[in-house]
């Protein structure tokens, strides 16, 4: 269970870095929002799996 949680958290952090980078490059807001939503979903799923709440 912790392997998938780790992957989800790493992907979420990677996407969060993409949000930061894209916002500095003044990319379209739709792309930034999409990356932000994906980042939050990955991080939340990873943390919930790590805590054992969502299996």
CHARMM-style PDB file with segment names, atoms N, HN, CA, C and O in Angstrom:
ATOM      1  N   UNK     1       0.819  -1.189   0.000  1.00  0.00      PROA
ATOM      2  CA  UNK     1       0.000   0.000   0.000  1.00  0.00      PROA
ATOM      3  C   UNK     1       0.867   1.260   0.000  1.00  0.00      PROA
ATOM      4  O   UNK     1       0.481   2.258  -0.607  1.00  0.00      PROA
ATOM      5  N   UNK     2       1.999   1.243   0.646  1.00  0.00      PROA
ATOM      6  HN  UNK     2       2.312   0.432   1.140  1.00  0.00      PROA
ATOM      7  CA  UNK     2       2.802   2.459   0.735  1.00  0.00      PROA
ATOM      8  C   UNK     2       3.514   2.776  -0.570  1.00  0.00      PROA
ATOM      9  O   UNK     2       3.858   3.933  -0.814  1.00  0.00      PROA
ATOM     10  N   UNK     3       3.746   1.766  -1.424  1.00  0.00      PROA
ATOM     11  HN  UNK     3       3.466   0.826  -1.227  1.00  0.00      PROA
ATOM     12  CA  UNK     3       4.399   2.029  -2.703  1.00  0.00      PROA
ATOM     13  C   UNK     3       3.550   2.914  -3.593  1.00  0.00      PROA
ATOM     14  O   UNK     3       4.056   3.873  -4.175  1.00  0.00      PROA
ATOM     15  N   UNK     4       2.259   2.605  -3.707  1.00  0.00      PROA
ATOM     16  HN  UNK     4       1.848   1.826  -3.234  1.00  0.00      PROA
ATOM     17  CA  UNK     4       1.359   3.418  -4.516  1.00  0.00      PROA
ATOM     18  C   UNK     4       1.171   4.799  -3.895  1.00  0.00      PROA
ATOM     19  O   UNK     4       1.077   5.796  -4.612  1.00  0.00      PROA
ATOM     20  N   UNK     5       1.115   4.861  -2.585  1.00  0.00      PROA
ATOM     21  HN  UNK     5       1.191   4.052  -2.002  1.00  0.00      PROA
ATOM     22  CA  UNK     5       0.985   6.152  -1.906  1.00  0.00      PROA
ATOM     23  C   UNK     5       2.182   7.039  -2.208  1.00  0.00      PROA
ATOM     24  O   UNK     5       2.031   8.233  -2.467  1.00  0.00      PROA
ATOM     25  N   UNK     6       3.359   6.456  -2.175  1.00  0.00      PROA
ATOM     26  HN  UNK     6       3.482   5.486  -1.965  1.00  0.00      PROA
ATOM     27  CA  UNK     6       4.567   7.217  -2.459  1.00  0.00      PROA
ATOM     28  C   UNK     6       4.560   7.733  -3.891  1.00  0.00      PROA
ATOM     29  O   UNK     6       4.922   8.882  -4.146  1.00  0.00      PROA
ATOM     30  N   UNK     7       4.152   6.890  -4.816  1.00  0.00      PROA
ATOM     31  HN  UNK     7       3.858   5.957  -4.609  1.00  0.00      PROA
ATOM     32  CA  UNK     7       4.102   7.303  -6.229  1.00  0.00      PROA
ATOM     33  C   UNK     7       3.094   8.437  -6.416  1.00  0.00      PROA
ATOM     34  O   UNK     7       3.378   9.403  -7.124  1.00  0.00      PROA
ATOM     35  N   UNK     8       1.928   8.331  -5.793  1.00  0.00      PROA
ATOM     36  HN  UNK     8       1.697   7.546  -5.218  1.00  0.00      PROA
ATOM     37  CA  UNK     8       0.915   9.374  -5.912  1.00  0.00      PROA
ATOM     38  C   UNK     8       1.416  10.699  -5.337  1.00  0.00      PROA
ATOM     39  O   UNK     8       1.176  11.756  -5.920  1.00  0.00      PROA
ATOM     40  N   UNK     9       2.102  10.649  -4.209  1.00  0.00      PROA
ATOM     41  HN  UNK     9       2.297   9.790  -3.736  1.00  0.00      PROA
ATOM     42  CA  UNK     9       2.622  11.871  -3.600  1.00  0.00      PROA
ATOM     43  C   UNK     9       3.713  12.484  -4.468  1.00  0.00      PROA
ATOM     44  O   UNK     9       3.747  13.702  -4.647  1.00  0.00      PROA
ATOM     45  N   UNK    10       4.596  11.665  -5.004  1.00  0.00      PROA
ATOM     46  HN  UNK    10       4.569  10.676  -4.859  1.00  0.00      PROA
ATOM     47  CA  UNK    10       5.663  12.178  -5.873  1.00  0.00      PROA
ATOM     48  C   UNK    10       5.079  12.804  -7.133  1.00  0.00      PROA
ATOM     49  O   UNK    10       5.515  13.877  -7.549  1.00  0.00      PROA
ATOM     50  N   UNK    11       4.103  12.150  -7.741  1.00  0.00      PROA
ATOM     51  HN  UNK    11       3.748  11.278  -7.402  1.00  0.00      PROA
ATOM     52  CA  UNK    11       3.467  12.707  -8.942  1.00  0.00      PROA
ATOM     53  C   UNK    11       2.749  14.014  -8.603  1.00  0.00      PROA
ATOM     54  O   UNK    11       2.794  14.969  -9.379  1.00  0.00      PROA
ATOM     55  N   UNK    12       2.089  14.054  -7.449  1.00  0.00      PROA
ATOM     56  HN  UNK    12       2.052  13.278  -6.819  1.00  0.00      PROA
ATOM     57  CA  UNK    12       1.416  15.282  -7.020  1.00  0.00      PROA
ATOM     58  C   UNK    12       2.389  16.427  -6.826  1.00  0.00      PROA
ATOM     59  O   UNK    12       2.100  17.559  -7.212  1.00  0.00      PROA
ATOM     60  N   UNK    13       3.540  16.145  -6.230  1.00  0.00      PROA
ATOM     61  HN  UNK    13       3.775  15.224  -5.917  1.00  0.00      PROA
ATOM     62  CA  UNK    13       4.554  17.188  -6.047  1.00  0.00      PROA
ATOM     63  C   UNK    13       5.144  17.621  -7.385  1.00  0.00      PROA
ATOM     64  O   UNK    13       5.429  18.802  -7.586  1.00  0.00      PROA
ATOM     65  N   UNK    14       5.329  16.668  -8.304  1.00  0.00      PROA
ATOM     66  HN  UNK    14       5.097  15.709  -8.141  1.00  0.00      PROA
ATOM     67  CA  UNK    14       5.815  16.992  -9.642  1.00  0.00      PROA
ATOM     68  C   UNK    14       4.837  17.917 -10.356  1.00  0.00      PROA
ATOM     69  O   UNK    14       5.246  18.891 -10.988  1.00  0.00      PROA
ATOM     70  N   UNK    15       3.548  17.612 -10.255  1.00  0.00      PROA
ATOM     71  HN  UNK    15       3.216  16.821  -9.741  1.00  0.00      PROA
ATOM     72  CA  UNK    15       2.538  18.455 -10.884  1.00  0.00      PROA
ATOM     73  C   UNK    15       2.462  19.830 -10.217  1.00  0.00      PROA
ATOM     74  O   UNK    15       2.216  20.832 -10.888  1.00  0.00      PROA
ATOM     75  N   UNK    16       2.673  19.881  -8.901  1.00  0.00      PROA
ATOM     76  HN  UNK    16       2.873  19.067  -8.356  1.00  0.00      PROA
ATOM     77  CA  UNK    16       2.688  21.165  -8.203  1.00  0.00      PROA
ATOM     78  C   UNK    16       3.853  22.025  -8.702  1.00  0.00      PROA
ATOM     79  O   UNK    16       3.716  23.240  -8.845  1.00  0.00      PROA
ATOM     80  N   UNK    17       4.986  21.394  -8.961  1.00  0.00      PROA
ATOM     81  HN  UNK    17       5.097  20.407  -8.844  1.00  0.00      PROA
ATOM     82  CA  UNK    17       6.107  22.126  -9.544  1.00  0.00      PROA
ATOM     83  C   UNK    17       5.772  22.635 -10.933  1.00  0.00      PROA
ATOM     84  O   UNK    17       6.201  23.722 -11.320  1.00  0.00      PROA
ATOM     85  N   UNK    18       5.005  21.851 -11.686  1.00  0.00      PROA
ATOM     86  HN  UNK    18       4.657  20.968 -11.371  1.00  0.00      PROA
ATOM     87  CA  UNK    18       4.554  22.292 -13.000  1.00  0.00      PROA
ATOM     88  C   UNK    18       3.625  23.493 -12.907  1.00  0.00      PROA
ATOM     89  O   UNK    18       3.687  24.400 -13.738  1.00  0.00      PROA
ATOM     90  N   UNK    19       2.768  23.497 -11.899  1.00  0.00      PROA
ATOM     91  HN  UNK    19       2.719  22.760 -11.224  1.00  0.00      PROA
ATOM     92  CA  UNK    19       1.874  24.644 -11.687  1.00  0.00      PROA
ATOM     93  C   UNK    19       2.703  25.893 -11.429  1.00  0.00      PROA
ATOM     94  O   UNK    19       2.441  26.947 -12.007  1.00  0.00      PROA
ATOM     95  N   UNK    20       3.692  25.776 -10.570  1.00  0.00      PROA
ATOM     96  HN  UNK    20       3.905  24.919 -10.100  1.00  0.00      PROA
ATOM     97  CA  UNK    20       4.550  26.921 -10.250  1.00  0.00      PROA
ATOM     98  C   UNK    20       5.295  27.407 -11.495  1.00  0.00      PROA
ATOM     99  O   UNK    20       5.353  28.606 -11.764  1.00  0.00      PROA
ATOM    100  N   UNK    21       5.854  26.479 -12.239  1.00  0.00      PROA
ATOM    101  HN  UNK    21       5.806  25.505 -12.021  1.00  0.00      PROA
ATOM    102  CA  UNK    21       6.607  26.825 -13.435  1.00  0.00      PROA
ATOM    103  C   UNK    21       5.714  27.463 -14.502  1.00  0.00      PROA
ATOM    104  O   UNK    21       6.080  28.469 -15.109  1.00  0.00      PROA
ATOM    105  N   UNK    22       4.550  26.872 -14.720  1.00  0.00      PROA
ATOM    106  HN  UNK    22       4.253  26.055 -14.227  1.00  0.00      PROA
ATOM    107  CA  UNK    22       3.653  27.403 -15.741  1.00  0.00      PROA
ATOM    108  C   UNK    22       3.112  28.774 -15.362  1.00  0.00      PROA
ATOM    109  O   UNK    22       2.899  29.622 -16.229  1.00  0.00      PROA
ATOM    110  N   UNK    23       2.887  28.996 -14.059  1.00  0.00      PROA
ATOM    111  HN  UNK    23       3.060  28.307 -13.355  1.00  0.00      PROA
ATOM    112  CA  UNK    23       2.382  30.302 -13.649  1.00  0.00      PROA
ATOM    113  C   UNK    23       3.457  31.377 -13.827  1.00  0.00      PROA
ATOM    114  O   UNK    23       3.138  32.526 -14.134  1.00  0.00      PROA
ATOM    115  N   UNK    24       4.729  31.012 -13.636  1.00  0.00      PROA
ATOM    116  HN  UNK    24       4.988  30.079 -13.386  1.00  0.00      PROA
ATOM    117  CA  UNK    24       5.812  31.974 -13.858  1.00  0.00      PROA
ATOM    118  C   UNK    24       5.989  32.267 -15.342  1.00  0.00      PROA
ATOM    119  O   UNK    24       6.416  33.363 -15.705  1.00  0.00      PROA
ATOM    120  N   UNK    25       5.668  31.303 -16.211  1.00  0.00      PROA
ATOM    121  HN  UNK    25       5.321  30.412 -15.916  1.00  0.00      PROA
ATOM    122  CA  UNK    25       5.789  31.495 -17.653  1.00  0.00      PROA
ATOM    123  C   UNK    25       4.544  32.128 -18.259  1.00  0.00      PROA
ATOM    124  O   UNK    25       4.475  32.345 -19.469  1.00  0.00      PROA
ATOM    125  N   UNK    26       3.570  32.421 -17.421  1.00  0.00      PROA
ATOM    126  HN  UNK    26       3.625  32.245 -16.438  1.00  0.00      PROA
ATOM    127  CA  UNK    26       2.299  33.031 -17.845  1.00  0.00      PROA
ATOM    128  C   UNK    26       1.585  32.202 -18.915  1.00  0.00      PROA
ATOM    129  O   UNK    26       1.139  32.719 -19.940  1.00  0.00      PROA
ATOM    130  N   UNK    27       1.496  30.916 -18.643  1.00  0.00      PROA
ATOM    131  HN  UNK    27       1.859  30.496 -17.811  1.00  0.00      PROA
ATOM    132  CA  UNK    27       0.764  30.011 -19.523  1.00  0.00      PROA
ATOM    133  C   UNK    27      -0.741  30.278 -19.350  1.00  0.00      PROA
ATOM    134  O   UNK    27      -1.139  30.974 -18.415  1.00  0.00      PROA
ATOM    135  N   UNK    28      -1.570  29.734 -20.235  1.00  0.00      PROA
ATOM    136  HN  UNK    28      -1.247  29.169 -20.994  1.00  0.00      PROA
ATOM    137  CA  UNK    28      -3.025  29.950 -20.105  1.00  0.00      PROA
ATOM    138  C   UNK    28      -3.553  29.422 -18.761  1.00  0.00      PROA
ATOM    139  O   UNK    28      -3.114  28.386 -18.263  1.00  0.00      PROA
ATOM    140  N   UNK    29      -4.492  30.158 -18.206  1.00  0.00      PROA
ATOM    141  HN  UNK    29      -4.849  31.000 -18.611  1.00  0.00      PROA
ATOM    142  CA  UNK    29      -5.023  29.814 -16.882  1.00  0.00      PROA
ATOM    143  C   UNK    29      -5.699  28.450 -16.862  1.00  0.00      PROA
ATOM    144  O   UNK    29      -5.703  27.784 -15.827  1.00  0.00      PROA
ATOM    145  N   UNK    30      -6.264  28.023 -17.972  1.00  0.00      PROA
ATOM    146  HN  UNK    30      -6.261  28.564 -18.814  1.00  0.00      PROA
ATOM    147  CA  UNK    30      -6.912  26.716 -18.029  1.00  0.00      PROA
ATOM    148  C   UNK    30      -5.925  25.582 -17.785  1.00  0.00      PROA
ATOM    149  O   UNK    30      -6.244  24.609 -17.101  1.00  0.00      PROA
ATOM    150  N   UNK    31      -4.734  25.710 -18.343  1.00  0.00      PROA
ATOM    151  HN  UNK    31      -4.475  26.500 -18.899  1.00  0.00      PROA
ATOM    152  CA  UNK    31      -3.696  24.695 -18.141  1.00  0.00      PROA
ATOM    153  C   UNK    31      -3.240  24.682 -16.690  1.00  0.00      PROA
ATOM    154  O   UNK    31      -3.037  23.618 -16.105  1.00  0.00      PROA
ATOM    155  N   UNK    32      -3.083  25.851 -16.119  1.00  0.00      PROA
ATOM    156  HN  UNK    32      -3.248  26.715 -16.594  1.00  0.00      PROA
ATOM    157  CA  UNK    32      -2.635  25.953 -14.721  1.00  0.00      PROA
ATOM    158  C   UNK    32      -3.680  25.357 -13.780  1.00  0.00      PROA
ATOM    159  O   UNK    32      -3.334  24.633 -12.847  1.00  0.00      PROA
ATOM    160  N   UNK    33      -4.950  25.657 -14.019  1.00  0.00      PROA
ATOM    161  HN  UNK    33      -5.232  26.245 -14.777  1.00  0.00      PROA
ATOM    162  CA  UNK    33      -6.027  25.121 -13.177  1.00  0.00      PROA
ATOM    163  C   UNK    33      -6.098  23.604 -13.305  1.00  0.00      PROA
ATOM    164  O   UNK    33      -6.275  22.899 -12.311  1.00  0.00      PROA
ATOM    165  N   UNK    34      -5.959  23.105 -14.527  1.00  0.00      PROA
ATOM    166  HN  UNK    34      -5.815  23.677 -15.335  1.00  0.00      PROA
ATOM    167  CA  UNK    34      -5.992  21.668 -14.739  1.00  0.00      PROA
ATOM    168  C   UNK    34      -4.858  20.968 -13.996  1.00  0.00      PROA
ATOM    169  O   UNK    34      -5.077  19.940 -13.355  1.00  0.00      PROA
ATOM    170  N   UNK    35      -3.653  21.518 -14.078  1.00  0.00      PROA
ATOM    171  HN  UNK    35      -3.475  22.353 -14.598  1.00  0.00      PROA
ATOM    172  CA  UNK    35      -2.520  20.949 -13.348  1.00  0.00      PROA
ATOM    173  C   UNK    35      -2.713  21.047 -11.838  1.00  0.00      PROA
ATOM    174  O   UNK    35      -2.354  20.127 -11.104  1.00  0.00      PROA
ATOM    175  N   UNK    36      -3.274  22.148 -11.379  1.00  0.00      PROA
ATOM    176  HN  UNK    36      -3.566  22.895 -11.976  1.00  0.00      PROA
ATOM    177  CA  UNK    36      -3.516  22.320  -9.949  1.00  0.00      PROA
ATOM    178  C   UNK    36      -4.510  21.289  -9.425  1.00  0.00      PROA
ATOM    179  O   UNK    36      -4.308  20.721  -8.352  1.00  0.00      PROA
ATOM    180  N   UNK    37      -5.576  21.047 -10.171  1.00  0.00      PROA
ATOM    181  HN  UNK    37      -5.741  21.508 -11.043  1.00  0.00      PROA
ATOM    182  CA  UNK    37      -6.570  20.054  -9.767  1.00  0.00      PROA
ATOM    183  C   UNK    37      -5.949  18.661  -9.739  1.00  0.00      PROA
ATOM    184  O   UNK    37      -6.170  17.897  -8.799  1.00  0.00      PROA
ATOM    185  N   UNK    38      -5.169  18.330 -10.778  1.00  0.00      PROA
ATOM    186  HN  UNK    38      -4.991  18.950 -11.541  1.00  0.00      PROA
ATOM    187  CA  UNK    38      -4.517  17.023 -10.820  1.00  0.00      PROA
ATOM    188  C   UNK    38      -3.524  16.865  -9.673  1.00  0.00      PROA
ATOM    189  O   UNK    38      -3.418  15.789  -9.084  1.00  0.00      PROA
ATOM    190  N   UNK    39      -2.806  17.920  -9.362  1.00  0.00      PROA
ATOM    191  HN  UNK    39      -2.892  18.794  -9.841  1.00  0.00      PROA
ATOM    192  CA  UNK    39      -1.839  17.873  -8.266  1.00  0.00      PROA
ATOM    193  C   UNK    39      -2.531  17.627  -6.926  1.00  0.00      PROA
ATOM    194  O   UNK    39      -2.098  16.783  -6.141  1.00  0.00      PROA
ATOM    195  N   UNK    40      -3.587  18.357  -6.675  1.00  0.00      PROA
ATOM    196  HN  UNK    40      -3.938  19.043  -7.312  1.00  0.00      PROA
ATOM    197  CA  UNK    40      -4.316  18.209  -5.410  1.00  0.00      PROA
ATOM    198  C   UNK    40      -4.928  16.816  -5.298  1.00  0.00      PROA
ATOM    199  O   UNK    40      -4.909  16.212  -4.226  1.00  0.00      PROA
ATOM    200  N   UNK    41      -5.468  16.308  -6.398  1.00  0.00      PROA
ATOM    201  HN  UNK    41      -5.483  16.799  -7.270  1.00  0.00      PROA
ATOM    202  CA  UNK    41      -6.074  14.976  -6.366  1.00  0.00      PROA
ATOM    203  C   UNK    41      -5.023  13.898  -6.081  1.00  0.00      PROA
ATOM    204  O   UNK    41      -5.273  12.984  -5.294  1.00  0.00      PROA
ATOM    205  N   UNK    42      -3.858  13.998  -6.713  1.00  0.00      PROA
ATOM    206  HN  UNK    42      -3.655  14.740  -7.352  1.00  0.00      PROA
ATOM    207  CA  UNK    42      -2.794  13.007  -6.472  1.00  0.00      PROA
ATOM    208  C   UNK    42      -2.294  13.086  -5.041  1.00  0.00      PROA
ATOM    209  O   UNK    42      -2.133  12.060  -4.381  1.00  0.00      PROA
ATOM    210  N   UNK    43      -2.047  14.293  -4.558  1.00  0.00      PROA
ATOM    211  HN  UNK    43      -2.178  15.127  -5.094  1.00  0.00      PROA
ATOM    212  CA  UNK    43      -1.560  14.442  -3.183  1.00  0.00      PROA
ATOM    213  C   UNK    43      -2.585  13.939  -2.171  1.00  0.00      PROA
ATOM    214  O   UNK    43      -2.231  13.246  -1.217  1.00  0.00      PROA
ATOM    215  N   UNK    44      -3.835  14.281  -2.374  1.00  0.00      PROA
ATOM    216  HN  UNK    44      -4.123  14.844  -3.148  1.00  0.00      PROA
ATOM    217  CA  UNK    44      -4.886  13.851  -1.453  1.00  0.00      PROA
ATOM    218  C   UNK    44      -5.040  12.337  -1.462  1.00  0.00      PROA
ATOM    219  O   UNK    44      -5.159  11.717  -0.405  1.00  0.00      PROA
ATOM    220  N   UNK    45      -5.039  11.739  -2.652  1.00  0.00      PROA
ATOM    221  HN  UNK    45      -4.942  12.243  -3.510  1.00  0.00      PROA
ATOM    222  CA  UNK    45      -5.162  10.283  -2.739  1.00  0.00      PROA
ATOM    223  C   UNK    45      -3.968   9.597  -2.089  1.00  0.00      PROA
ATOM    224  O   UNK    45      -4.134   8.589  -1.402  1.00  0.00      PROA
ATOM    225  N   UNK    46      -2.775  10.128  -2.295  1.00  0.00      PROA
ATOM    226  HN  UNK    46      -2.640  10.947  -2.853  1.00  0.00      PROA
ATOM    227  CA  UNK    46      -1.577   9.546  -1.685  1.00  0.00      PROA
ATOM    228  C   UNK    46      -1.611   9.611  -0.174  1.00  0.00      PROA
ATOM    229  O   UNK    46      -1.284   8.637   0.504  1.00  0.00      PROA
ATOM    230  N   UNK    47      -2.004  10.750   0.352  1.00  0.00      PROA
ATOM    231  HN  UNK    47      -2.270  11.541  -0.199  1.00  0.00      PROA
ATOM    232  CA  UNK    47      -2.056  10.905   1.810  1.00  0.00      PROA
ATOM    233  C   UNK    47      -3.153  10.038   2.411  1.00  0.00      PROA
ATOM    234  O   UNK    47      -2.950   9.418   3.455  1.00  0.00      PROA
ATOM    235  N   UNK    48      -4.316   9.986   1.761  1.00  0.00      PROA
ATOM    236  HN  UNK    48      -4.481  10.489   0.913  1.00  0.00      PROA
ATOM    237  CA  UNK    48      -5.399   9.154   2.287  1.00  0.00      PROA
ATOM    238  C   UNK    48      -5.025   7.676   2.266  1.00  0.00      PROA
ATOM    239  O   UNK    48      -5.349   6.943   3.201  1.00  0.00      PROA
ATOM    240  N   UNK    49      -4.342   7.230   1.205  1.00  0.00      PROA
ATOM    241  HN  UNK    49      -4.079   7.826   0.446  1.00  0.00      PROA
ATOM    242  CA  UNK    49      -3.893   5.833   1.156  1.00  0.00      PROA
ATOM    243  C   UNK    49      -2.833   5.575   2.218  1.00  0.00      PROA
ATOM    244  O   UNK    49      -2.804   4.503   2.821  1.00  0.00      PROA
ATOM    245  N   UNK    50      -1.966   6.549   2.447  1.00  0.00      PROA
ATOM    246  HN  UNK    50      -1.989   7.420   1.957  1.00  0.00      PROA
ATOM    247  CA  UNK    50      -0.914   6.393   3.436  1.00  0.00      PROA
ATOM    248  C   UNK    50      -1.500   6.272   4.840  1.00  0.00      PROA
ATOM    249  O   UNK    50      -0.987   5.520   5.668  1.00  0.00      PROA
ATOM    250  N   UNK    51      -2.573   7.013   5.103  1.00  0.00      PROA
ATOM    251  HN  UNK    51      -2.989   7.624   4.430  1.00  0.00      PROA
ATOM    252  CA  UNK    51      -3.217   6.983   6.406  1.00  0.00      PROA
ATOM    253  C   UNK    51      -4.116   5.756   6.564  1.00  0.00      PROA
ATOM    254  O   UNK    51      -4.542   5.438   7.674  1.00  0.00      PROA
ATOM    255  N   UNK    52      -4.401   5.075   5.473  1.00  0.00      PROA
ATOM    256  HN  UNK    52      -4.055   5.333   4.571  1.00  0.00      PROA
ATOM    257  CA  UNK    52      -5.252   3.887   5.560  1.00  0.00      PROA
ATOM    258  C   UNK    52      -6.726   4.194   5.505  1.00  0.00      PROA
ATOM    259  O   UNK    52      -7.552   3.313   5.744  1.00  0.00      PROA
ATOM    260  N   UNK    53      -7.074   5.437   5.192  1.00  0.00      PROA
ATOM    261  HN  UNK    53      -6.403   6.153   4.998  1.00  0.00      PROA
ATOM    262  CA  UNK    53      -8.482   5.821   5.131  1.00  0.00      PROA
ATOM    263  C   UNK    53      -9.114   5.341   3.843  1.00  0.00      PROA
ATOM    264  O   UNK    53     -10.269   4.916   3.833  1.00  0.00      PROA
ATOM    265  N   UNK    54      -8.349   5.409   2.739  1.00  0.00      PROA
ATOM    266  HN  UNK    54      -7.411   5.755   2.748  1.00  0.00      PROA
ATOM    267  CA  UNK    54      -8.866   5.023   1.432  1.00  0.00      PROA
ATOM    268  C   UNK    54      -8.033   3.867   0.910  1.00  0.00      PROA
ATOM    269  O   UNK    54      -6.831   4.013   0.691  1.00  0.00      PROA
ATOM    270  N   UNK    55      -8.652   2.745   0.714  1.00  0.00      PROA
ATOM    271  HN  UNK    55      -9.629   2.627   0.891  1.00  0.00      PROA
ATOM    272  CA  UNK    55      -7.891   1.559   0.304  1.00  0.00      PROA
ATOM    273  C   UNK    55      -8.217   1.165  -1.101  1.00  0.00      PROA
ATOM    274  OT1 UNK    55      -7.669   0.188  -1.611  1.00  0.00      PROA
TER     275      UNK     55
END
